[in-house]
Amino acid sequence: MATNQKLSELDAISAVADADTAYLLDSDDSGNSKKGTLSQVWTWIKTHLIAVDSDVIPDADNTRDCGATAFRWADIFAGGSLSDGTTTRTIADIVRDPYEMSEDITFATNNTYDVGEQATQADNVYARTYNGETAGASELRCYDFIHKAGQGTTPYLMGAHHDYTDGSGNWMDKVGSGTILNLNNANNSVQRPDKAADYVGTAEFLSCATWNGSSYDDTYKIKASGDHDFLSSSDSVSTITLTNTHDTDDGYYAFTFKSGVERDSVFNFMNGSNNLFEMISDTSNTRAVIRSASAQTGGLAFKTLAGSISYLTASSQYHRFYINLTERFQIGASSIKMFNLPTSDPSSTGALWNDSGTLKISL
């Protein structure tokens, strides 16, 4: 049975070999075989292996190896190109510094290979838009991630960022116009063949939560409808506070709530599932009205814990009081007027009535 033999050992072997034993060395130009002793064979091998002057071709295709798992070559110096019979790459492209890459990195099969691993992660990843991009201006981008795992079945996270430091988790700098962050529910029937052709995503735009020791409490959400929900499912979140931290009274409003167009109904305040009161605008959007909702059967009250309630109007206006949309009482700068008083005694203690121009109180 043949055994592996180191080339460096052939000198020792040739010293004890039969000097008359003939070994095939090579053929001359006329096809005649040349023979020699083992020592001569070793000399020929060293000459031809150390200084190869012709192509080295195996005797069968895709069969012979260069080195082995436990016996690897140290360094390989080569020029030209490498080919697997289908794809050819120049040596320069293969050993090129990654900072000088000029081609896309693609993978042979989908959703199979990783870039880096947990124990040996990349330090920094830098990307920029290719200057030769020919797509429309809205299509120019530095990177594009596509996530399709679990479509129509079990949903997977597209990605996760874990920051175990006391610094800022993510930072976006923009020196220019446009929008820093866009969150869109979109339509793409090509990438979502499992949905109807006109399907538009219904995802919540943003969800913020705080760990309570056993699970996450939702604290704030921007829903697909545009609703902003401040939530609390445990004691970790209680009163919601909106604060304007500007520390100078500069004459501007601390908060402004604005509708895109003039509306009759502006605000609706709810207590649980019940409407509490509304702020509306009537008389062709010339008068602001606070109106209690129909669920508030006790009516609407203004109550102070200290001080008095003041009704202030422009200097040329009256204080007017209405019942069932009918003006009943008016206080001016120098007069008090009462309207629609009964003209006979209403027989109701304390009620006012008009007895032919004389104001009387019913007893």
Secondary structure as the mmCIF struct_conf table of DSSP 4:
data_model
#
loop_
_struct_conf.conf_type_id
_struct_conf.id
_struct_conf.beg_label_comp_id
_struct_conf.beg_label_asym_id
_struct_conf.beg_label_seq_id
_struct_conf.end_label_comp_id
_struct_conf.end_label_asym_id
_struct_conf.end_label_seq_id
HELX_RH_3T_P HELX_RH_3T_P1 LEU A 7 GLU A 9
HELX_RH_AL_P HELX_RH_AL_P1 LEU A 10 VAL A 16
BEND BEND1 ALA A 17 ALA A 17
TURN_TY1_P TURN_TY1_P1 ALA A 19 ASP A 20
STRN STRN1 TYR A 23 SER A 27
TURN_TY1_P TURN_TY1_P2 ASP A 29 SER A 30
BEND BEND2 GLY A 31 GLY A 31
STRN STRN2 SER A 33 GLY A 36
HELX_RH_AL_P HELX_RH_AL_P2 LEU A 38 ILE A 50
BEND BEND3 ALA A 51 ALA A 51
BEND BEND4 SER A 54 SER A 54
BEND BEND5 ASP A 59 ALA A 60
TURN_TY1_P TURN_TY1_P3 ASP A 61 THR A 63
BEND BEND6 CYS A 66 GLY A 67
BEND BEND7 THR A 69 PHE A 71
BEND BEND8 ALA A 74 ALA A 74
BEND BEND9 GLY A 80 GLY A 80
STRN STRN3 SER A 81 SER A 83
BEND BEND10 GLY A 85 THR A 86
STRN STRN4 THR A 88 THR A 90
HELX_RH_AL_P HELX_RH_AL_P3 ILE A 91 ILE A 94
BEND BEND11 VAL A 95 VAL A 95
HELX_RH_3T_P HELX_RH_3T_P2 PRO A 98 GLU A 100
BEND BEND12 GLU A 103 GLU A 103
BEND BEND13 ALA A 108 THR A 109
TURN_TY1_P TURN_TY1_P4 ASN A 110 ASN A 111
BEND BEND14 VAL A 115 GLY A 116
STRN STRN5 GLU A 117 GLU A 117
TURN_TY1_P TURN_TY1_P5 GLN A 118 ALA A 119
STRN STRN6 THR A 120 THR A 120
BEND BEND15 ASP A 123 ASP A 123
TURN_TY1_P TURN_TY1_P6 ASN A 131 GLY A 132
BEND BEND16 ALA A 135 ALA A 135
HELX_RH_3T_P HELX_RH_3T_P3 ALA A 137 GLU A 139
BEND BEND17 CYS A 142 CYS A 142
TURN_TY1_P TURN_TY1_P7 ALA A 149 GLY A 152
BEND BEND18 THR A 153 THR A 154
BEND BEND19 MET A 158 MET A 158
BEND BEND20 THR A 165 GLY A 167
BEND BEND21 GLY A 169 GLY A 169
BEND BEND22 GLY A 176 GLY A 178
BEND BEND23 ILE A 180 ILE A 180
TURN_TY1_P TURN_TY1_P8 SER A 189 GLN A 191
TURN_TY1_P TURN_TY1_P9 PRO A 193 ASP A 194
BEND BEND24 LYS A 195 LYS A 195
TURN_TY1_P TURN_TY1_P10 ALA A 197 ASP A 198
BEND BEND25 PHE A 205 PHE A 205
STRN STRN7 LEU A 206 TRP A 211
BEND BEND26 GLY A 213 SER A 215
STRN STRN8 TYR A 216 ILE A 222
TURN_TY1_P TURN_TY1_P11 ALA A 224 SER A 225
BEND BEND27 GLY A 226 GLY A 226
STRN STRN9 HIS A 228 PHE A 230
BEND BEND28 SER A 233 SER A 234
TURN_TY1_P TURN_TY1_P12 ASP A 235 SER A 236
BEND BEND29 THR A 248 THR A 248
BEND BEND30 GLY A 251 TYR A 252
BEND BEND31 ALA A 254 ALA A 254
BEND BEND32 GLY A 260 VAL A 261
BEND BEND33 ASP A 264 ASP A 264
STRN STRN10 SER A 265 ASN A 271
TURN_TY1_P TURN_TY1_P13 GLY A 272 SER A 273
STRN STRN11 ASN A 274 ASP A 282
TURN_TY1_P TURN_TY1_P14 THR A 283 THR A 286
STRN STRN12 ARG A 287 SER A 292
TURN_TY1_P TURN_TY1_P15 SER A 294 ALA A 295
TURN_TY1_P TURN_TY1_P16 THR A 297 GLY A 298
BEND BEND34 LEU A 305 GLY A 307
TURN_TY1_P TURN_TY1_P17 SER A 315 SER A 316
STRN STRN13 HIS A 319 ILE A 323
TURN_TY1_P TURN_TY1_P18 ASN A 324 LEU A 325
STRN STRN14 THR A 326 ILE A 331
BEND BEND35 ALA A 333 SER A 334
STRN STRN15 ILE A 336 MET A 338
BEND BEND36 ASN A 340 ASN A 340
BEND BEND37 THR A 343 SER A 344
TURN_TY1_P TURN_TY1_P19 THR A 349 GLY A 350
STRN STRN16 LEU A 352 ASP A 355
TURN_TY1_P TURN_TY1_P20 SER A 356 GLY A 357
STRN STRN17 THR A 358 ILE A 361
#
